[in-house]
């Protein structure tokens, strides 16, 4: 049985990237703010711009004008890493 960390390493995701991917999957589209990427409010969770750029580069997220959402590849990777796939 593989651990969460081993599955995370297979996808070459840092802890920040995994957290950002998890937020995108759970909260939906993120909006671009000056401080980073958020979910409807600056009071909520914010994903750092460098973290989102890394998710874009790996194909786990896509830009849509001033927002971003998770791709199918990102959803599949998230499900595999968190153990939601059988």
Protein Blocks (a to p, Z undefined) as FASTA:
>chain_A
ZZfklmmmmnopafklmmmmmmmmmnopadddfklccehiaklccddfklmmmmmmnopa
ccehjaccddfklmmmmmmmnopaZZ
